[in-house]
């Protein structure tokens, strides 16, 4: 064993670093997806088979080794959407594609702001959720699957009072509306203003559990709120909504001018802000 250690050279070090880098990138690709759990399970099965082989448990080793192929097939078949999104995320890391993604993000923000302005002026209730690092797969699965580029017309058609999809939330993922009529968890906080309705409570509840961003249009007040980190900022005009979305999406974790606590965010003085108007 000592002779093996003494023969370890810089080429071996590079070899190990390459494998470690690839493994790290794979973990980043699948972080937050259900497929990650399956991959970790696959790694445990392989580790157990090696231990069984070293311990002379030939039958156990044979069973575990032959089950690896089944695990691979299960991952590919059951988690095709997660694998596709993970690979797409990995591909978006090139500089050129990041620039394209930046333009798409600006377009998405503009369409969201315009749709919120239009619906607020008509007092049409809406709840939009923007996925960030934390995957929202469970909430997406609770709604009606869609796959369309974000646009003002699409968002307004979803929340039009006569639409079968207007109840619940529309989830936006990577610039695309991936689901509508999604069920979100209501906040359990007991210090929420009575002026806030179910959509506001659902937005707060989701953002308490994830890093998602929620935009709520109130049909009662004709106002727009942005919710992040369990804090709600109400009475936003178009300029403030666009700025805060840009800050949150451009630099994750930046609070911008958003409130930092639910107590400050839902103070009665914040509820009477001016409704969002204009395009």
Beta strands, then each sheet from edge to edge (+ up, - down):
strand 1: 126-130
strand 2: 144-149
strand 3: 169-173
strand 4: 176-182
strand 5: 213-217
strand 6: 224-228
strand 7: 231-233
sheet 1: 2+ 4- 3+ 1+ 5- 6+ 7-
end
